[in-house]
Amino acid sequence: MKLFSVVIVFVVMIAGLEANARDKGPTLKSVTDKILNIVQEDGRWYPGGDWWAAGLDTGKELKVVIKTSKGKKYAWATFEFRAKASGDFAKITGVKKMWPVDYRNYSKLKKFKVGKYTLDVYFGTEKVWTTDFNVKNDKFDGKNHFYAVGRWTKLAYFSFSKGSTGSRICGWFSPPDVKGWFPSKKNFRGFDFTGDIKKDGKIIVSDSGSANRPFQIDRARTAHICKGISYWREIREKIASKDGQYTANAYASYSINGKSKIWTVMSVNFTVKAGKLVMNEKLTGKKVSSRTRIITSDAVYVENKKSLKSIPPVND
């Protein structure tokens, strides 16, 4: 009887550990694209639907709470969702309630002021994810331009899969706080965008034009930008089928008087083992606090050692 009791307790403990290890919370793209949606003209907080959160079960309330740097509640919203719309991910379909005013009363929605804030995500009464962020206001052309920046602007990630874009490297870019970085008569800078994958410094896969789009940085906007490097067939043959350590890079460039200038803006070191990417345990591993862990199953996240600051200001 004692042995039976011990086995029961052991099984319950294991089940509890598995439950605690379950990923819960939004993806970083959900946070940056949908949850922290800020109206540029006046800083109004206007979150939306059509985003994803892991580990959200039917019957739970999904709530996000924004607090000031002093911990004072600033605004909150609850959301409608469909649990397990894709595996363990719930599909958030829209706002349910907002405070301090109803989300349908658009003209009176809470307006951010420049400063530091905290975003907390709750499933029921459990806080499952959190991040600090700053709200900035870049005033130009006589108008306000509010936008949010956070820890995601220091990150980049790489993934590969079957499909039209076999591999891609992505990151979030906020405008550099460098005087004269933008032209005086334009509120953006655009560049040609290329990429490659290297092993031991040698190019294994070069940019084939997959998902080829220009690299554009706008004033007062944190942009999520991806560069497709090559199609799946080439990635499968040259990368996925060969274990080892690689580096994916993305480059911004333009031509001046026929001479090309090029800068590395993203770089991700990654390891392939048994045809799969090895995740970065420091950012996405189970030993990372569940409240700050980056939720992913197919992308390697790293701190991006490159930045826009390597690109010099414009000489008008």
Secondary structure, DSSP 8 states (H G I E B T S, - for coil): -HHHHHHHHHHHHHHHHHHHTS--EE-HHHIIIIIT-B-TTT-BB---SSEEEET--TT--EEEEEEETTS-EEEEEEEEEEEEEETTEEEEEEEEEEESS-TT-GGGS-B--SEEEEEEEEETTEEEEEEEEEEEE--BTTB--EEEEEGGGGEEEEEE-SSS--EEEEEEE-----TTSS-TT-SEEEEEEEEEEEETTEEEEE---TT---EEEETT--EEEEEE---HHHHIIIIITS-EEEEEEEEEEEEETTEEEEEEEEEEEEEEETTEE---HHHHSTTS-TTT----SSEEEEE-S--GGGS-----
